[in-house]
Amino acid sequence: HGFTHQRTIISHGDDPAHVSMPGVHRVAALLKRWLLGTQQGAVESDHLQGSLDEFTFRFNWRHSASRGRLFRRLLEQAVQTRALTYRARVAKPAPKSLPPRPLSVHRVHPTALAVTSSARPWRDYNR
């Protein structure tokens, strides 16, 4: 394909890794910053592949001049694929332990909010 792989052994050279391979160092630094910043360091092993896929997508398209076309293609692909259920999407789906409670019909306001009205309420405040 026109690309010849050249092996570089860091330990045999005098230059540190960030000098001899600046591109690799940049990607590793951006990935580390993204994981610690956006993900807040909370990526579990079950979700690591999905997070790496998202980082790769964002990294590859960060300088794209045709983001509108990319968004359109993304929407087209989303419409053409079958829908995923929650259980298929989540790594470890767990059933809910309790069913959700219905909202109460009668709303009760706490007594602390029962304030007497006055013509100038700002004058009665804190007296």
Buried (B, 14 or more C-beta within 10 A) or exposed (E): EEEEEEEEEEEEEEEEBEEBBEEEBEBEEBBEEBBEEEBEEEBEEEBEEEBBEBBEEEBEEEEEEEEEEEEEEEEEEEEEEEEEEEEEEEEEEEEEEEEEEEEEEEEEEEEEEEEEEEEEEEEEEEE
